Amino acid sequence: MLEALIFVVFPFCMLFAAISDALSMTIANRVSLVLVATFVVVAPLTGMALSEFGLHLAAGAAVLVVTFGLFALGGMGGGDAKLLAATSVWMGFNISLVEYLVTSSILGGLLTMAILVYRRSPLAIVTRQNPVLRNFANEAVGIPYGIALGLGGLVAYTGSPLMVWALQRLSA
């Protein structure tokens, strides 16, 4: 049961955030709340040491401070900032957090370039009314960075502490 939560909740939240941001340019607060609440409940049940648990929460807090600053400067959306922080709680202060941040940054840069090229193409004019593509075509809205965060989270999650624990439990 515990393994199932680890295998399902995080990936579902990442996919939901990516799709939601692509379609509506918003990431609901409940996604970040579900991520943090599930971690807080599940992590102690895996036998995670209190000190490690605290470091995971500290990773989320540190990322939230940085991303809140970026949000205040207009460099990032609020939903993106909260999702980054909530995802960082699952990664902790280790290589999976670095992998998440780097992968999301690279994917975000590629996504941004692709959307900017798309917005200047004739295809954007034709697809402006399409419910799926309208945000990609609209130059008045930002970049749905939740797509990059969701995909980056899925890539980094395979090496995260809880996923490693769940995989070890299944193989035992």
C-alpha positions in Angstrom: 0.0 0.0 0.0 2.8 2.4 1.0 4.7 1.6 -2.2 1.6 2.2 -4.3 1.3 5.7 -2.8 4.9 6.4 -3.7 4.5 5.0 -7.2 1.3 6.8 -8.0 0.9 10.2 -6.1 4.1 12.0 -7.2 3.9 11.0 -10.9 0.1 11.8 -11.0 0.7 15.2 -9.5 3.6 15.9 -12.0 1.4 14.9 -15.0 -1.6 16.8 -13.7 0.5 20.0 -13.2 2.0 19.8 -16.6 -1.3 19.2 -18.4 -3.1 21.8 -16.3 -0.5 24.4 -17.0 -0.6 23.6 -20.7 -4.3 24.0 -20.9 -5.1 26.7 -18.4 -1.8 28.4 -17.6 -2.4 27.6 -13.9 -1.2 25.0 -11.5 -3.7 24.5 -8.7 -2.5 24.9 -5.2 -4.0 21.5 -4.3 -1.3 19.9 -6.4 1.5 21.3 -4.2 -0.6 20.6 -1.1 -1.1 17.0 -2.1 2.6 16.5 -2.7 3.7 18.0 0.6 0.9 16.3 2.6 1.6 12.9 1.1 5.3 13.2 1.7 4.7 14.2 5.3 2.5 11.2 5.9 4.5 8.6 3.8 8.1 9.4 4.6 8.1 8.6 8.3 6.3 5.3 7.5 9.2 4.3 5.3 11.6 4.5 8.3 13.2 7.7 7.1 15.3 9.2 9.9 13.9 12.4 11.5 17.1 14.2 10.5 16.7 13.2 6.9 13.0 14.0 7.0 13.9 17.5 8.2 16.4 17.9 5.4 13.7 17.1 2.9 11.5 19.8 4.4 14.4 22.2 4.4 15.1 21.5 0.7 11.5 22.5 0.0 11.8 25.6 2.2 15.0 26.7 0.5 13.6 26.3 -3.0 10.5 28.1 -1.9 12.5 31.1 -0.7 14.4 31.3 -4.0 11.3 30.8 -6.2 9.3 33.2 -4.2 12.0 35.8 -4.8 11.8 35.0 -8.6 8.0 35.3 -8.4 8.2 38.7 -6.7 10.6 39.9 -9.4 8.1 38.6 -12.1 10.5 35.9 -13.3 8.3 33.0 -12.4 4.6 32.2 -11.9 3.3 31.5 -8.4 2.1 28.0 -9.2 5.5 27.2 -10.7 7.2 28.4 -7.5 5.0 26.3 -5.3 5.3 23.2 -7.5 9.1 23.5 -7.5 9.2 23.7 -3.7 6.7 20.9 -3.2 8.6 18.7 -5.6 11.9 19.5 -3.8 10.5 18.1 -0.6 10.3 14.7 -2.3 13.8 15.0 -3.6 15.6 16.2 -0.5 19.1 17.7 -0.4 20.8 15.2 -2.6 21.7 14.5 -6.2 18.0 13.9 -7.2 17.2 17.6 -6.3 20.1 18.7 -8.5 19.0 16.4 -11.3 15.4 17.8 -11.0 16.5 21.5 -11.1 18.9 21.0 -14.0 16.6 18.8 -16.0 13.7 21.2 -15.5 15.9 24.1 -16.4 17.0 22.5 -19.7 13.5 21.3 -20.6 12.2 24.8 -19.7 14.7 26.5 -21.9 13.9 24.1 -24.8 10.1 24.6 -24.2 10.5 28.4 -24.1 12.5 28.4 -27.4 10.0 26.1 -29.1 7.0 28.2 -28.0 8.6 31.4 -29.1 9.4 29.9 -32.5 5.8 28.6 -32.7 4.3 32.0 -31.8 6.1 33.6 -34.7 5.1 30.9 -37.2 2.0 31.0 -39.5 0.7 27.9 -37.6 0.1 30.0 -34.5 -2.4 32.1 -36.4 -4.3 29.1 -37.5 -4.3 27.4 -34.1 -5.1 30.4 -32.0 -8.6 29.2 -31.3 -7.7 25.6 -30.6 -8.4 24.9 -26.9 -5.1 22.9 -26.5 -2.8 25.2 -28.5 -4.3 28.6 -27.7 -1.9 29.3 -24.8 1.1 28.3 -26.9 0.0 30.6 -29.7 -0.9 33.6 -27.5 2.0 36.1 -27.1 0.2 37.9 -24.3 0.5 34.9 -21.9 3.7 33.5 -20.4 5.3 30.1 -20.9 3.6 27.1 -19.3 6.7 26.2 -17.4 4.7 23.6 -15.4 5.3 21.3 -18.4 9.0 21.4 -17.9 8.7 21.1 -14.1 6.4 18.0 -14.5 8.6 16.3 -16.9 11.8 17.2 -15.0 10.2 15.8 -11.8 9.3 12.5 -13.5 12.9 12.2 -14.8 14.5 12.9 -11.4 11.9 10.9 -9.4 13.4 7.6 -10.4 16.4 8.3 -8.2 14.6 10.0 -5.3 14.9 8.5 -1.8 11.3 7.4 -1.6 11.3 5.8 -5.0 14.5 4.0 -4.2 13.0 2.7 -1.0 9.8 1.5 -2.7 11.8 -0.2 -5.5 14.0 -2.0 -2.9 10.9 -3.1 -1.1 9.4 -4.6 -4.2 12.6 -6.4 -5.1 13.0 -7.9 -1.6 
